[in-house]
Amino acid sequence: MIAPAPSLLELQRALRASLVVHDDTGVAAHVVDGAIGAAERLDVYRNTFAGVLTTALRLSYPAVHRLVGAKFFEGAARIFIETSPPESACLDDYGETFADFLSGFEPAASLAYLPDVARLEWAVNHALHALDAEPLDVRRLAALADADRASVRFTPHPSVGLVRARHPADLIWRAVLDEDDSALSAIDPNVGPAWLLVRRLPTGVEVRRINERAWLFTSALCAGMPLAAAFDVARDFETSALLADHLAAGLFVDFRLKEAST
Amino acid sequence: MTRQLTSALLPARGGRGSIPAKAGVGLRFRHHREVLEARPAATWFEVHVENYMGGGSAPGFLDAIRRDYPISLHGTGLSLGSAEGLDAAHLARVREVVERFEPGLVSEHLSFSVAGGTYLADLLPLPMTEEALGVVCRNVAQVQDRLKRRLLVENPSTYVQFRHSTIPEWEFLALVAKRTGCGILCDVNNIYVSACNHGWRASAYLEALPPAAIGEIHLAGHSVRHIDAARTIRIDDHGSRVAPEVWALYAEALARFGPVPTLIEWDTDVPTMAVLLEEAAHADALIQKARDDSARAIAA
């Protein structure tokens, strides 16, 4: 019996199932086969789908790839791609939730620091591809009335990322990418947490360690918290100096006095 | 033999931006520095739109390169064949890239790549039906309206045909061009690959395309995949030199369409710029030969 012709929408959804979860039941009957069957023809597209996305993940997570090896990475990627396929054609944006996936991925459980390294790599990837923007002109801040300064809400440079890691993810990441085996073996993955500030400078992406208080303060500012409230979060005599540093370094590109309207 | 270009949607400016009827090469990131430093003798470059949508160094490089070389933008993510319609955010990003780099040509594919909100990372086959024709025409019109310029639509390489197709692919593409005023990007390698995979006559494909609509030609390498001892399928992988049979089909296309801007595509195992320019030189020689043959025919 010839299958009734599907609508275009039905057929395209069926092809999605064929590629993402390897389910040909909705499409096989509609494919002209012959010497080469429907499954083999669909394999061509399946292989491209899996290959392109695995490559995208490998390019975004090179340290994770080196730490687990190609075979393990491809196996993990295949499962991730099936459950979290891309929503956008900009593949630089693909794989944001890979670190969360790795946290719950039982075969990777013995590498407790792996999700942290992945989180750092995502921040680096994001920094690499973020749009550029001019730093805030601090004279605009200086011109504010004192009363207004407390309610300043900053907009961070698009490349800024803040990563809180339970393990020394930055040391591991650097040693792996530098292919420095002796440095890698000298790292104690359980030495303690790291608070990291990631941003893109003209010279490239910078990953900098800061202390916990500074990280909490910087995170609050970058989240657009009003300045007075951000100072409350930090409660540290060094925060004014840190704010001055951030302003001089061009960490912020704008500010507003009111809540951003949604 | 002249080609009438549909003038209404073409960008008004000529000169630097517009693409001459000669061979160009696909520009990959790895060639950026070489192009800026060595200024190779490429006539024009084509890049993938999706690679220039973010920030970082790539857009800056292209800003510099396009000051000296005409640029063509080729997209893979718009999904002209999607029944669920175009992704507005992606179309907006494409427009931004087009406005920033002012390319001589903008092109996309006769296929779909988005379904159920998922980007499927490949150019997927469409059934050749009246319904699909309506969807493609609607989406192409929307793109041209948004970009305020003519779009070129490329014929795909396909590994699947559908039982319920009613229109030959070459007629389908000609109808899209007729109904929307879009141009056609004739990928000669794709015609060859699909003809081998489906038992078509490649020349029949060329014969059905309206010469006036042809805005660009693509040439690329392909590979032969052996499924087993008896069965092969050709894969359009853009990973090698143009095959001799494809050069022959290209000469046929030039005889039919006249000189057309021709791109050498090479996306996997990308070689040196010198190798790409060798392939471009081969295409230029064939274009010149077609001009000479045409002039002799007119003079005779």
HADDOCK unambig.tbl for C-alpha pairs under 7 A between the chains (distance, minus, plus):
assign (segid A and resid 5 and name CA) (segid B and resid 164 and name CA) 6.01 0.50 0.50
assign (segid A and resid 8 and name CA) (segid B and resid 83 and name CA) 6.11 0.50 0.50
assign (segid A and resid 8 and name CA) (segid B and resid 132 and name CA) 6.64 0.50 0.50
assign (segid A and resid 9 and name CA) (segid B and resid 83 and name CA) 5.30 0.50 0.50
assign (segid A and resid 9 and name CA) (segid B and resid 84 and name CA) 6.87 0.50 0.50
assign (segid A and resid 12 and name CA) (segid B and resid 115 and name CA) 5.77 0.50 0.50
assign (segid A and resid 13 and name CA) (segid B and resid 115 and name CA) 5.63 0.50 0.50
assign (segid A and resid 13 and name CA) (segid B and resid 116 and name CA) 6.05 0.50 0.50
assign (segid A and resid 16 and name CA) (segid B and resid 115 and name CA) 6.16 0.50 0.50
assign (segid A and resid 30 and name CA) (segid B and resid 162 and name CA) 5.54 0.50 0.50
assign (segid A and resid 30 and name CA) (segid B and resid 163 and name CA) 5.43 0.50 0.50
assign (segid A and resid 31 and name CA) (segid B and resid 160 and name CA) 6.49 0.50 0.50
assign (segid A and resid 31 and name CA) (segid B and resid 161 and name CA) 5.88 0.50 0.50
assign (segid A and resid 31 and name CA) (segid B and resid 162 and name CA) 4.63 0.50 0.50
assign (segid A and resid 31 and name CA) (segid B and resid 163 and name CA) 5.79 0.50 0.50
assign (segid A and resid 32 and name CA) (segid B and resid 160 and name CA) 6.95 0.50 0.50
assign (segid A and resid 32 and name CA) (segid B and resid 161 and name CA) 5.50 0.50 0.50
assign (segid A and resid 32 and name CA) (segid B and resid 162 and name CA) 5.48 0.50 0.50
assign (segid A and resid 32 and name CA) (segid B and resid 163 and name CA) 5.46 0.50 0.50
assign (segid A and resid 41 and name CA) (segid B and resid 159 and name CA) 5.69 0.50 0.50
assign (segid A and resid 41 and name CA) (segid B and resid 160 and name CA) 6.05 0.50 0.50
assign (segid A and resid 45 and name CA) (segid B and resid 122 and name CA) 6.89 0.50 0.50
assign (segid A and resid 48 and name CA) (segid B and resid 122 and name CA) 6.55 0.50 0.50
assign (segid A and resid 49 and name CA) (segid B and resid 120 and name CA) 6.27 0.50 0.50
assign (segid A and resid 49 and name CA) (segid B and resid 121 and name CA) 5.31 0.50 0.50
assign (segid A and resid 49 and name CA) (segid B and resid 122 and name CA) 6.10 0.50 0.50
assign (segid A and resid 52 and name CA) (segid B and resid 121 and name CA) 6.58 0.50 0.50
assign (segid A and resid 85 and name CA) (segid B and resid 118 and name CA) 6.45 0.50 0.50
assign (segid A and resid 86 and name CA) (segid B and resid 118 and name CA) 5.73 0.50 0.50
assign (segid A and resid 86 and name CA) (segid B and resid 119 and name CA) 5.43 0.50 0.50
assign (segid A and resid 87 and name CA) (segid B and resid 117 and name CA) 5.96 0.50 0.50
assign (segid A and resid 87 and name CA) (segid B and resid 118 and name CA) 4.72 0.50 0.50
assign (segid A and resid 87 and name CA) (segid B and resid 119 and name CA) 5.32 0.50 0.50
assign (segid A and resid 88 and name CA) (segid B and resid 119 and name CA) 5.64 0.50 0.50
assign (segid A and resid 89 and name CA) (segid B and resid 77 and name CA) 5.10 0.50 0.50
assign (segid A and resid 89 and name CA) (segid B and resid 119 and name CA) 5.79 0.50 0.50
assign (segid A and resid 90 and name CA) (segid B and resid 50 and name CA) 5.90 0.50 0.50
assign (segid A and resid 128 and name CA) (segid B and resid 56 and name CA) 5.63 0.50 0.50
assign (segid A and resid 129 and name CA) (segid B and resid 54 and name CA) 5.45 0.50 0.50
assign (segid A and resid 129 and name CA) (segid B and resid 55 and name CA) 4.82 0.50 0.50
assign (segid A and resid 129 and name CA) (segid B and resid 56 and name CA) 4.88 0.50 0.50
assign (segid A and resid 130 and name CA) (segid B and resid 54 and name CA) 6.00 0.50 0.50
assign (segid A and resid 130 and name CA) (segid B and resid 55 and name CA) 4.75 0.50 0.50
assign (segid A and resid 130 and name CA) (segid B and resid 56 and name CA) 6.30 0.50 0.50
assign (segid A and resid 131 and name CA) (segid B and resid 54 and name CA) 5.80 0.50 0.50
assign (segid A and resid 131 and name CA) (segid B and resid 55 and name CA) 3.82 0.50 0.50
assign (segid A and resid 131 and name CA) (segid B and resid 56 and name CA) 6.63 0.50 0.50
assign (segid A and resid 132 and name CA) (segid B and resid 55 and name CA) 5.97 0.50 0.50
